[in-house]
């Protein structure tokens, strides 16, 4: 059976846009209306009265699926949730949390008229939930960026660009052999989208700069020190470290200081983490902040725009910004922290 989601995909618009073309409740541009009408005719779509009735109801609730899987940093997740909840309230919406990774939970919430729309977190590069979302009547937004054609709007931090920015900084410090101390092994094994994209940007930047880069999964606990030891043992010439693992950062920092790999005069670490995490280690490290609350707020804005019949961009990425804390002046004193945005 042809659904409204099929029409939306065929026309290259959101589900809510198709709904408004059919109902006439919102002003839609002539070109968009023609695309939708052509898709309806081409697919032979004919909405039944029950579906129209369902679409007319409003719960003022947005479903937010947060699968609490192993290896996920709950601190960052809850910052995203805070951003979603706070911004959704300004739009007049409450949030229903769905903590299972079972797609049937999303279906129950949507088909049971419990929510007006769905936000979905912890996106994998090839996420099985996307197919289900595309066939629901309610609009949805991914907080993450999968691979391939993106039929559902996405909001995320630009992890790929963050990889480039970190390598640029390490290169400027004189490093030529660098390592990415990354997410736990289970996160990488699931091909979580942010981990895949960060690795892709990191390796591409290394290749472009003529540098040697390697990627190492890392547990988010004291065992991170063992990963550092293994990396150095495998390649003693590695001098630069890009750390994207909030729980591992203090242990990586301590071991690199102990090994003489990170000093005030020869810094070796760029961290990708929330600002407060970067400031929690004993000494200064350059860092790229993960704007978790801003990501959540942006996702809430997009989903509310969809509910209201808008057509936001298919992908909205938040650009990374590097904060330099380890630069050394001509007098040998650390420079004041300064920020550099991705070019």
C-alpha angles and dihedrals in degrees: 000000000000112000135197087254089060090053091049092051092047092050095041094236138108124278090244091055090056089049092052093047089056097042099038090220093129135039109254124186115258093242093051091046090052092050092051094046091050090050091049091051094043094051096037092234117180116174114214124227094254092058092049090050091051092049091054094059122092129200098175085226129117119201116227116194113204110173104202097214127170116277095026116131103236092194092063093041092055091049088056090048090051090054092049095047096045095048095041090057090057087057092048098255134126124211127238110201118218109189100178121092089217108118089211088072089062091047092051092050092047100040092041090059090241095131140030093214144353135240116195127199137191094044120194123215089249101025117187091205093069094073091053093047092052090061098049121100093227120079119249140195129202120223091210138042120254126195126263129018111357111214093167123061114258132205121188149132113272097252093167092057089046088060090054092047093051093050090048089055094046090048091051088054090056100257117145102169112051140171132210109219096200147173123318115285094253091057091052092044090056088053090234103197099236092052092049093048094046091051091048093052093044095051094042091051091049091051092048091050095045090245130137114241133182133184125222127185111224136193117239096240143059090303086077087084089063090053090054090050091050093048092051092044091051094047115010090183093069107111105162128068130193108194123199103169118092096199093047098046099087091048093046090048094050094048094047091050090048090050092049091244095119120044136152091256096041110033117188107175133090112177128202106205144102113302095249091056092053090050093049097072117092096249138030122285129176110246146186109216121227102219094211098164091046089052091053093047092049091050091051090051092051096048092048089049089053092049088053091052099259126142108225121184116285093239127026115186127186110222119234123244125203119218111204114209103152102058112129123217127218088266091056094249121129113258122238113270114271134180129232122190122212111269 
